Amino acid sequence: MKLVSIAVLITCHNRKNKTLLCLENFFKADKPLNFYFDVYLVDDGSKDGTSEAVLNKYPAVNIIQGDGNLFWNKGMRLAWDSASSNNNYDYYFWLNDDSFLLKSAITHLLDCYNEYFSINKKEVVVVGACNEDYSLSKFSYGLRKTEKKLIPNGVLQIGNMMNGNCVLVPEKIFKVVGNLSKSFTHAMGDYDYGLRALELGFHLIATKEYIAICETNKSIPDWQNSKIPFLKRWKNFHSPLGLNIEEYKVFRKNFKESNYLISIIKVYLRCFFPSIINKIK
């Protein structure tokens, strides 16, 4: 029986306990017998002993060191480059280190891929649905169709905007779409990748059930929080951990939106006048 290979791609920075829990859940998850997995973890300049703790507990993990300026998108790009230059994997699995897989997550992802492929005879990106907690009652991250959350309902659903928390990308799609874009530092790279895949004729499907737990950030982003002084809002407006306005412009422009300028004007207004704009959005 031919072994099927999957590269697991993770990036992290200074949250050792979450990273270890993420890896623990991954290694405990059920896996098909004819599959093998290699984990590539980019430690982006952690100062909390993440690399040492991971190597001590999971010595098989491939750790790639970053300089602290990679953030999510660039860190995942590096993980993907490292994996693909090491081996021609059959699949690449993006996994956020704050997303904790359920026991059936990996087998379910592969089942969804196989179901779609058996019907359509075409490669597909599978986007894992995440929940806020173990009650599995509140969608947090996954796939959307424009603004509508594709809540798992037992059937395959096709969407167009994906979060990168738990994503399965077949090697054949990687060969066509390539790596995550160099245009993004932290956010928007996952949305961009999904939209590029769609432009090249591939579909994005959501898992039929929840496969991981990942809490959302429930606070208002600093760049549009009226309780935060303007200069701090403005700084966050340009930060990789905020809106990152210059990259946001690239993202909006790349897909030739008819309301591109309106979208840009709106975010500037939310930064300058959040107490007014957020009430009427």
Beta strands, then each sheet from edge to edge (+ up, - down):
strand 1: 4-12
strand 2: 35-44
strand 3: 62-66
strand 4: 91-95
strand 5: 100-101
strand 6: 124-131
strand 7: 139-141
strand 8: 143-145
strand 9: 148-149
strand 10: 157-159
strand 11: 161-162
strand 12: 166-170
strand 13: 203-213
sheet 1: 3+ 2+ 1+ 4+ 12- 6+ 7-
sheet 2: 3+ 2+ 1+ 4+ 12- 6+ 13+ 5-
sheet 3: 3+ 2+ 1+ 4+ 12- 6+ 13+ 10-
sheet 4: 9+ 8- 11+
end
